[in-house]
Structure formats: structure tokens, C-alpha cells
Amino acid sequence: MGRSKLNLTVRSLFVSYLLAALLLAALAFLLYRFHLEERTVSLAVNGIYVLTCFLGGFLMGKGARQRRFFWGLLLGCLYFAVLFAASCLAGRGLPRDLGQLAGTLVLCAASGCLGGMFS
């Protein structure tokens, strides 16, 4: 991966996580204000993953200009990897439900790939 691709990847990940932080803060406010159910919050978090990975994949595809779907897929996988590593470092360890973990990986990778294809 060349230097420009590395910069593009880091920049796209940064934008994705910045948007995720804003959306999660808004979700936290809504949770506090309206006492949302766990199912609703879980669905909203998955929606945030999809939206932010799609945006990151879109930015990667715009910057890469070739094999956009691949770069979007890569961004989605990196997004998940950083999220997973942060979760492990925060002391949560491996989740008990590996199906949920695999589902989150698929959501992130697929939406990043779609973002790359639509760029």
C-alpha cells in the first residue's frame, strides 16, 4: 500500500469514526431522554455501523479510483478491526456470542464495499 493509499485509509477511517462518535452521542442523548429499549438501541448501533462504514467506503472509493469495491471492503474490515481491538483493550474481551461478532464484521465489510461501489 503506497503512502497516498495509507493516508487515504487513515483519513477515511478518521471521518468514519468522527461521524460514529457524533451519532453515538446523539443516540446516548436519545437513550437518556426517552429511555429507549435495548432492542431499539442495538438496532440503532448497527445502523450507525452501516452508515459510517458506507461513508468510509465511499471516501475510499473516491480516493482510490480503481478497484473501489476492494478499497471499500478493506475500510469496512479495518473499521471492524479497530472497533474489535478497542473493545478487547477496554477489558470486555471476546464476546460470548460469536454470531453477533461475525454479523458485525459482515455489516461493516459489506457496507464499506457498497460505499466503495457507489463512489
VEXKOLMI-167836 format. One line per 10 residues: number of its first residue (from 1); their letters; for each residue x, y, z of N, C-alpha, C. Coordinates in nm, 4 decimals, padded with zeros to 6 digits, always signed. Last residue first. Layout:
N
NUM = a = X Y Z X Y Z X Y Z; ...
This chain:
119
119 = sfmgglcgsa = -01.9217 +00.4896 -00.5068 -01.8405 +00.6114 -00.5187 -01.8125 +00.6458 -00.6636; -02.0477 +00.2490 -00.4833 -02.1306 +00.3643 -00.5178 -02.0501 +00.4920 -00.5374; -01.8390 +00.0824 -00.4034 -01.9014 +00.0610 -00.5344 -01.9842 +00.1812 -00.5775; -01.7838 +00.1794 -00.1453 -01.6823 +00.1864 -00.2494 -01.7422 +00.1720 -00.3878; -02.0252 +00.1133 -00.0203 -01.9836 +00.2531 -00.0301 -01.8782 +00.2729 -00.1372; -02.0100 -00.1644 -00.0367 -02.1144 -00.0937 -00.1090 -02.0802 +00.0553 -00.1249; -01.7914 -00.2030 +00.1384 -01.7829 -00.2459 -00.0011 -01.8869 -00.1729 -00.0867; -01.9052 -00.1121 +00.3767 -01.7866 -00.0454 +00.3224 -01.7696 -00.0768 +00.1746; -02.1081 -00.3002 +00.4029 -02.1445 -00.1610 +00.3821 -02.0255 -00.0787 +00.3334; -01.9554 -00.5373 +00.4337 -02.0489 -00.5217 +00.3223 -02.0858 -00.3766 +00.2974
109 = aclvltgalq = -01.8050 -00.4862 +00.6695 -01.7382 -00.5158 +00.5431 -01.8301 -00.4913 +00.4239; -02.0090 -00.4391 +00.8627 -01.9062 -00.3392 +00.8357 -01.8416 -00.3615 +00.6989; -02.1592 -00.6807 +00.8486 -02.2218 -00.5493 +00.8298 -02.1193 -00.4439 +00.7899; -01.9608 -00.8719 +00.9090 -02.0262 -00.8744 +00.7781 -02.0920 -00.7399 +00.7487; -01.9029 -00.7960 +01.1747 -01.7982 -00.7950 +01.0724 -01.8598 -00.7903 +00.9329; -02.1520 -00.8432 +01.2917 -02.0989 -00.7073 +01.2885 -01.9888 -00.6949 +01.1843; -02.1654 -01.1221 +01.2619 -02.2647 -01.0361 +01.1989 -02.2175 -00.8926 +01.1872; -01.9557 -01.2025 +01.4261 -01.9478 -01.2280 +01.2818 -02.0476 -01.1409 +01.2058; -02.0674 -01.1199 +01.6720 -01.9389 -01.0673 +01.6269 -01.9236 -01.0847 +01.4762; -02.2925 -01.2790 +01.6830 -02.3086 -01.1340 +01.6792 -02.1803 -01.0678 +01.6299
99 = gldrplgrga = -02.1678 -01.5257 +01.6996 -02.2553 -01.4969 +01.5865 -02.2774 -01.3476 +01.5707; -02.0449 -01.5275 +01.9431 -01.9598 -01.5102 +01.8257 -02.0419 -01.4863 +01.6997; -02.1189 -01.4190 +02.2358 -02.1967 -01.4510 +02.1170 -02.1125 -01.4235 +01.9926; -01.9312 -01.3300 +02.4119 -01.9791 -01.4677 +02.4255 -02.0545 -01.5124 +02.3021; -01.6471 -01.1441 +02.2928 -01.7895 -01.1562 +02.3270 -01.8307 -01.3024 +02.3345; -01.3327 -01.1182 +02.4522 -01.4121 -01.1722 +02.3424 -01.5583 -01.1800 +02.3828; -01.2965 -00.8164 +02.6490 -01.2526 -00.9456 +02.5981 -01.3360 -00.9903 +02.4805; -01.3360 -00.5809 +02.7813 -01.4527 -00.6658 +02.7575 -01.4115 -00.8038 +02.7099; -01.1283 -00.4083 +02.8122 -01.1499 -00.5070 +02.9160 -01.2691 -00.5966 +02.8942; -01.0524 -00.2453 +02.6156 -01.1340 -00.1842 +02.7206 -01.1699 -00.2838 +02.8293
89 = lcsaaflvaf = -00.9355 -00.4134 +02.4352 -00.8481 -00.3364 +02.5235 -00.9249 -00.2707 +02.6375; -01.1648 -00.5070 +02.3022 -01.0813 -00.6008 +02.3785 -00.9926 -00.5267 +02.4782; -01.2507 -00.2680 +02.1838 -01.3387 -00.3397 +02.2754 -01.2597 -00.4372 +02.3628; -01.0371 -00.2114 +02.0191 -01.0714 -00.1172 +02.1261 -01.1602 -00.1843 +02.2295; -01.0537 -00.4312 +01.8448 -00.9356 -00.4131 +01.9286 -00.9647 -00.3193 +02.0454; -01.3049 -00.3791 +01.7237 -01.2837 -00.5026 +01.7992 -01.1644 -00.4887 +01.8947; -01.2489 -00.1349 +01.5942 -01.3585 -00.1446 +01.6902 -01.3405 -00.2664 +01.7814; -01.0477 -00.2187 +01.4235 -01.0191 -00.1157 +01.5241 -01.1249 -00.1199 +01.6339; -01.1927 -00.4059 +01.2698 -01.0730 -00.4472 +01.3438 -01.0389 -00.3471 +01.4537; -01.3949 -00.2493 +01.1495 -01.4307 -00.3546 +01.2447 -01.3102 -00.3926 +01.3303
79 = ylcglllgwf = -01.2276 -00.0918 +00.9891 -01.3188 -00.0290 +01.0854 -01.3565 -00.1301 +01.1937; -01.1170 -00.2878 +00.8274 -01.0313 -00.2134 +00.9204 -01.1142 -00.1441 +01.0283; -01.3465 -00.3651 +00.6841 -01.2763 -00.4633 +00.7686 -01.1845 -00.3945 +00.8696; -01.4054 -00.1240 +00.5526 -01.5028 -00.1845 +00.6429 -01.4378 -00.2850 +00.7370; -01.1718 -00.0952 +00.3974 -01.2024 +00.0027 +00.5006 -01.3030 -00.0541 +00.6011; -01.1953 -00.3173 +00.2285 -01.0811 -00.3061 +00.3194 -01.1109 -00.2080 +00.4313; -01.4248 -00.2424 +00.0885 -01.4260 -00.3634 +00.1706 -01.3128 -00.3594 +00.2725; -01.3205 -00.0186 -00.0447 -01.4321 -00.0037 +00.0487 -01.4419 -00.1218 +00.1435; -01.1295 -00.1429 -00.1994 -01.0853 -00.0451 -00.1008 -01.1957 -00.0173 +00.0007; -01.2956 -00.3069 -00.3591 -01.1925 -00.3664 -00.2748 -01.1503 -00.2695 -00.1643
69 = frrqragkgm = -01.4514 -00.1195 -00.4951 -01.5178 -00.2139 -00.4041 -01.4170 -00.2767 -00.3085; -01.2566 +00.0089 -00.6529 -01.3233 +00.0801 -00.5435 -01.3893 -00.0144 -00.4441; -01.0557 -00.0283 -00.8459 -01.0925 -00.1350 -00.7533 -01.1608 -00.0779 -00.6287; -00.9682 +00.3166 -00.8491 -00.9590 +00.1844 -00.9124 -00.9890 +00.0803 -00.8055; -01.0090 +00.5393 -00.6840 -01.0460 +00.5467 -00.8255 -01.0370 +00.4148 -00.9012; -00.9419 +00.6229 -00.4234 -00.8658 +00.5160 -00.4881 -00.8866 +00.5158 -00.6393; -01.1259 +00.8235 -00.3493 -00.9824 +00.8500 -00.3493 -00.9029 +00.7476 -00.4274; -01.3717 +00.6961 -00.3745 -01.3463 +00.8229 -00.4452 -01.1973 +00.8504 -00.4567; -01.3318 +00.4797 -00.2008 -01.3529 +00.4572 -00.3429 -01.3271 +00.5812 -00.4252; -01.3123 +00.6142 +00.0456 -01.2006 +00.5336 -00.0040 -01.2124 +00.5115 -00.1543
59 = lfgglfctlv = -01.5681 +00.7279 +00.0617 -01.4499 +00.8147 +00.0569 -01.3278 +00.7395 +00.0039; -01.7179 +00.4886 +00.0717 -01.7409 +00.5861 -00.0347 -01.6198 +00.6777 -00.0507; -01.6236 +00.3766 +00.3080 -01.6011 +00.3076 +00.1812 -01.6193 +00.3995 +00.0627; -01.7236 +00.5734 +00.4865 -01.5797 +00.5488 +00.4753 -01.5445 +00.4778 +00.3463; -02.0013 +00.5410 +00.4414 -01.9358 +00.6693 +00.4145 -01.7851 +00.6509 +00.3983; -02.0293 +00.2737 +00.5260 -02.0658 +00.3122 +00.3898 -01.9967 +00.4429 +00.3524; -01.9546 +00.2993 +00.7921 -01.8713 +00.2180 +00.7025 -01.9023 +00.2492 +00.5568; -02.1655 +00.4611 +00.8837 -02.0285 +00.5111 +00.8899 -01.9344 +00.4291 +00.8011; -02.3946 +00.2986 +00.8331 -02.3815 +00.4331 +00.7769 -02.2368 +00.4804 +00.7738; -02.3384 +00.0645 +00.9817 -02.3629 +00.0591 +00.8372 -02.3388 +00.1955 +00.7733
49 = yignvalsvt = -02.3129 +00.1652 +01.2439 -02.2034 +00.0915 +01.1802 -02.2182 +00.0931 +01.0283; -02.5707 +00.2686 +01.2738 -02.4562 +00.3598 +01.2761 -02.3343 +00.2926 +01.2136; -02.7173 +00.0323 +01.2738 -02.7394 +00.1317 +01.1685 -02.6248 +00.2310 +01.1596; -02.6248 -00.0767 +01.5129 -02.5950 -00.1444 +01.3863 -02.6159 -00.0511 +01.2675; -02.7389 +00.1152 +01.6845 -02.5927 +00.0990 +01.6795 -02.5521 +00.0278 +01.5507; -03.0123 +00.0675 +01.6381 -02.9548 +00.1972 +01.6037 -02.8018 +00.1890 +01.5940; -03.0369 -00.1910 +01.7418 -03.0661 -00.1669 +01.6007 -03.0043 -00.0352 +01.5543; -02.9791 -00.1350 +02.0098 -02.8960 -00.2285 +01.9341 -02.9144 -00.2097 +01.7840; -03.1945 +00.0339 +02.0733 -03.0573 +00.0848 +02.0804 -02.9639 -00.0044 +01.9990; -03.4065 -00.1451 +02.0444 -03.4012 -00.0236 +01.9630 -03.2600 +00.0317 +01.9587
39 = reelhfryll = -03.3449 -00.3318 +02.2426 -03.3555 -00.3743 +02.1028 -03.3442 -00.2553 +02.0083; -03.3661 -00.1802 +02.4768 -03.2369 -00.2358 +02.4362 -03.2370 -00.2764 +02.2896; -03.5672 +00.1174 +02.4435 -03.5490 -00.0244 +02.4725 -03.4143 -00.0721 +02.4187; -03.5035 +00.4477 +02.5765 -03.5251 +00.3536 +02.4666 -03.5010 +00.2105 +02.5114; -03.5571 +00.6916 +02.7257 -03.5485 +00.5578 +02.7858 -03.5807 +00.4488 +02.6822; -03.5421 +00.9494 +02.6300 -03.6639 +00.8741 +02.6025 -03.6636 +00.7309 +02.6571; -03.2960 +01.0589 +02.7240 -03.4184 +01.1388 +02.7207 -03.5457 +01.0540 +02.7128; -03.1031 +00.8578 +02.6977 -03.1242 +00.9259 +02.8266 -03.2615 +00.9930 +02.8315; -03.1295 +00.7999 +02.4275 -03.1474 +00.6938 +02.5269 -03.1774 +00.7537 +02.6637; -03.0637 +01.0449 +02.3152 -03.1977 +00.9904 +02.2951 -03.2291 +00.8807 +02.3964
29 = falaalllaa = -02.7939 +01.0564 +02.3966 -02.8892 +01.1582 +02.4415 -03.0325 +01.1070 +02.4286; -02.6964 +00.8371 +02.2581 -02.6899 +00.8378 +02.4044 -02.7864 +00.9411 +02.4619; -02.7339 +00.9273 +01.9953 -02.8079 +00.8105 +02.0428 -02.8081 +00.8047 +02.1957; -02.5474 +01.1348 +01.9931 -02.6895 +01.1649 +01.9732 -02.7766 +01.0498 +02.0223; -02.3182 +00.9805 +02.0243 -02.3520 +01.0812 +02.1263 -02.4988 +01.1199 +02.1153; -02.3290 +00.8354 +01.7870 -02.3433 +00.7640 +01.9145 -02.3742 +00.8597 +02.0294; -02.2867 +01.0429 +01.6029 -02.4130 +00.9694 +01.6014 -02.4358 +00.8920 +01.7317; -02.0249 +01.1222 +01.6747 -02.1362 +01.2175 +01.6774 -02.2709 +01.1455 +01.6844; -01.8834 +00.8833 +01.6344 -01.8851 +00.9463 +01.7672 -02.0014 +01.0445 +01.7795; -01.9236 +00.8435 +01.3598 -01.9754 +00.7459 +01.4560 -01.9839 +00.8072 +01.5951
19 = llysvflsrv = -01.7808 +01.0607 +01.2563 -01.9257 +01.0538 +01.2369 -01.9886 +00.9560 +01.3365; -01.5278 +00.9734 +01.3403 -01.5793 +01.1022 +01.3852 -01.7314 +01.1056 +01.3710; -01.5011 +00.7340 +01.2026 -01.5103 +00.7310 +01.3486 -01.5588 +00.8638 +01.4060; -01.4936 +00.8343 +00.9367 -01.5943 +00.7362 +00.9781 -01.6109 +00.7351 +01.1296; -01.2688 +00.9991 +00.9451 -01.4005 +01.0577 +00.9162 -01.5115 +00.9629 +00.9620; -01.0756 +00.7995 +00.9962 -01.0956 +00.9103 +01.0894 -01.2331 +00.9734 +01.0699; -01.0918 +00.6424 +00.7667 -01.1243 +00.5848 +00.8977 -01.1534 +00.6936 +00.9999; -01.0017 +00.8337 +00.5815 -01.1371 +00.7781 +00.5702 -01.1822 +00.7142 +00.7010; -00.7380 +00.8743 +00.6740 -00.8326 +00.9859 +00.6669 -00.9777 +00.9352 +00.6618; -00.6305 +00.6186 +00.6411 -00.6348 +00.6790 +00.7753 -00.7368 +00.7924 +00.7778
9 = tlnlksrgm = -00.6581 +00.5928 +00.3601 -00.7202 +00.4979 +00.4518 -00.7358 +00.5576 +00.5911; -00.5007 +00.8041 +00.2666 -00.6422 +00.7978 +00.2317 -00.7176 +00.7057 +00.3282; -00.2508 +00.7242 +00.3617 -00.3110 +00.8499 +00.4073 -00.4609 +00.8516 +00.3822; -00.2253 +00.4871 +00.2133 -00.2245 +00.4819 +00.3591 -00.2870 +00.6088 +00.4163; -00.2222 +00.5883 -00.0440 -00.3309 +00.4976 -00.0049 -00.3400 +00.4877 +00.1472; +00.0157 +00.7345 -00.0325 -00.1102 +00.8056 -00.0539 -00.2300 +00.7180 -00.0165; +00.2054 +00.5292 +00.0067 +00.1860 +00.6324 +00.1091 +00.0525 +00.7042 +00.0911; +00.0732 +00.2083 -00.1000 +00.1551 +00.3280 -00.1098 +00.1192 +00.4298 -00.0032; +00.0855 -00.1168 +00.0000 +00.0000 +00.0000 +00.0000 +00.0899 +00.1228 +00.0000
